[in-house]
């Protein structure tokens, strides 16, 4: 398969899965680690996530504009401080993870287990949340909890950054729409910073000279376009639906991946 076609497919996978509670990183690793698509490397997998951020900015234009034009409002200041705090905690934890030299797994088994266990946790949390409406205000407890959820997702590909942060907020009593908006907006600095750090590290380590930046740019563009479609749909979906369907999808996928891993030694 030509590299450009593989990159387009991976870009679509990234864009479609980034803001769904099924893990974009896990879905990027699965076809590459099973040999279905050519391996692109950690740099590619991390950087193309930045494309998905562009979709969030496009979909949340009114919300972002409102925040920027009401900076003198105490409510806006409070919300931005909480976004900033959640990002700083995530960033600090991310630097620790980098210092520990934790890399994306080369085998399917870790992704399979994270996918399966994540599905079970979603079912449990959705059952506990059933019948509750939650509050719209993001609390400081939720800020810390969401940041921790993002770090867990970073360490265990297959967990889902957006899914973990949304459900963590809901577990602490936040309404589903408010939890989703906070998770998506927090993803803007989080994913941009992760991509930027990866690029800087590539240049410092001399890895950049061996990268095909054209393919990375193509994957990022495709990711942005496909993510835009999904984000618009997901915003409306979460108003009236649970994540139970995604949970069962994760459970089935996790079981299938574990079978593949044991059968083919991945």
N, C-alpha and C positions, 0 to 999 in steps of 0.2 A: 504494500500500500504506500502511495506517495506520502511524504512527510506533511505536505500542505493539507492533504485530505484528513490525515490523522489529527492534525492540529485543529481543523475546523470541527471535527467530531468532538474532540476534547473541550473545545471552547463552548460548544452547545451544551455538553454535559455540565460544565462548570456553571454556565449561566442559568440553566434550568434548575440545578440542585442547590445553588448557594443559599437561597433564602427559603428553601423547603426544609423541614426537619428530618432530612435523610442523609445529610453530610455530603458536601460537594467534594471534599478532599478524598473521602472514602470512595466515591464514585469515579474520581479521576484515577485513583490507584488501582482499582479493580481490573479494568481492561489492560492497563499497562503491566501490572504484575503477573497477569495471567497470559501475557504474550499476545493478546488480541489486537493491541495497538502498539506501535513503536514507543519505547520509553523516552520521555522528554526531559526527565530530571526534576529535582526539587525546585530549582529556580523557576522553571516554566509553570509548575503546579501552583506556586505561591503567587507569582506576578500576575497571572491571568485573573486571579480573584479581584484584582484592582479594577478590572473592567466591569465587574458586577456592581461595584460601588457607583460607577457613573449612572447606572440604571436607577439606583436609589435616589441620587440627586435629581434625576429627571422626573421621577414619579412624585417625590416629596418636595418639588420646587416651591409650592405655596407654603408648605410648613417651614422650610428652610428660610424662605424670604421673610416670613412672619417673625421668625426668631432673630434674624439679622436686623429687622427694622423696628424691633421693640426691645433693643438691648437695655434701655433704661427702665424697663418694666421689671419689677421684683420677681414676678413669676417666671419670666424668661431667664433672668439671671440665675434663678434657682435651678431651672431645668438644665441650662448650659453647664452650670457647675457640676451637676450630677453626671452629665454626659462626660465632662472632662475628667472627673474623678474616676469613673468607671474605666475610661481609656487609660489613665495613668497607672491604675492598678494592673490592668491587663498588660500594658507596655512593660512595666517593671517585672512582672512575672514572665513575660516573653523573653526579656533579656536574660533572666535566670535560666530559662529553658535552653536558650542559645548557648549560654555558658556551659551548661551540662552536656552540650553537643548532642541533643536529642534530634534524630533525623526521622523522616517519614519511613515507615516500615517497608522492607523489600519483599515481604511475604503477605499473603492474604489473611492468614489466621487472625492477627491482631485486629484488622479492619472488620473481619467477620464477627468476632466476639463483641466489639464495640457497637456494631450495627444491631446485633441480636439483643444485647443487654439494654441498649438505648431504647429499642422498641418496647421492651417489657416495662421499663421505667416510665415511658410515655403513657402506657395503658394505666399504670398505677396512679400517676399524677392526674390524668384526665378523670379517672374514677373519683379521686378525692375532690377534684374541682367541680364535679357535676352538681348542677343546681345553684352554683355560686356566680355572682356577677362581678365581684371584685371592685376595687377602687381605681380611679384614673391617675391619682397622684403617685409618682415614683418616690419611694422613701429611701433614706440613706442605707438602710439595711439591704434593700433590693439592689442598690448600686454595687455594694460589695459582693452580694450573692451572684449578680449577673457577671461581674468581672471574673469571679472564680469559675463560673460555668464556662466562660470563654477560654480560660486557661486549661480546663479539663478537656475541652474540645481540641485544643491545640496539641495536647500531649497524646490524646487517643483519637487518631483519625478514624472516622466512622461514627463519631459522637454527634456531630452537627453543631456548629457554632450558633447559628440562628435558633435552631430548635432548643438547644440547651439553655440559652439565655432567655428565650420567651417563656419556656416552661418553668425555669427557676423563678422568674418574676411572678408568674401566675401562682406558683407554690407559696409565695409570700403575700398573696392576696391582691395582686394587681390584675385589673381587667384585661382580657385577652387583646383588644385593640391597642390599649396603652402599652402593654408589654411588647407587642409586635413593633409598634412605632419606635419605642426606645431601643429595641434590639437592632432594627434596621438602621437607625440614625447612628448608633454606636458602631455599627459595622463600617461606616465611612472612614473615620480616622484609623480604626483598627486594621482593616484590610489594606488601606493605603500605606500605613506605616510598615506593615509586614512586608508588602511588596517593595517599598522603598529600601528597607533595611536589607532585604535579600539582594537587591541590585547593587547597593553600596558594597556589601560583603563580597559579591562576585567580582567587582573591580579591584577591591583590596587584595583578594586572594589570587587574582590573576585568572579566575575562571571565566570572566567576561569575554576574553579573546576567543574562547572556544564555543561561544553560544551563537545560535542563529537568531539574531534579534528580530529579523523579519518575521520569522515564524512565531516568536513570542508576541510581537505586535498583532499579528493576525489572530492568534488565540485570544488575546485581550479584547480585540474588537468584536469578535464573534460572541465572546462571553457577555459583553455589554449589551449587545442586541438581544440575545436570548433571555438575559436576566431581566431586561426591561419588560418583556412580555409576561414573565412569571410574577414579578413584583406587583404589577398592576392587578393581576388576577388574585394573588395571595392576599392583598389588602382587603379585597371584598370577601374573599373566602373565610377569613378568620372572624368576620363579623358574625357569622351564623353557623360555623362548623367547628368540630373538634379535630384533633390530630390523630384520632383513633385509626383512621384508614392508613395514615402514614406509619403508625406503629406496627400494624399487621404486615405492611409491606416490608418494613425493616426486619421483622421477625422471620418472615419467609426468606428474604434475601440472605439474612445472616446464617440460617440453617443451610441453604444451598451453597453458600460460600464455604462453610465449614466442611461440607461434603466434598466440594471441589478441592479444598486444601488437603484433606486427608487422602483423596484419591490420586491427585497429581503431585503431591509433595510440595505444594505452595504454602 
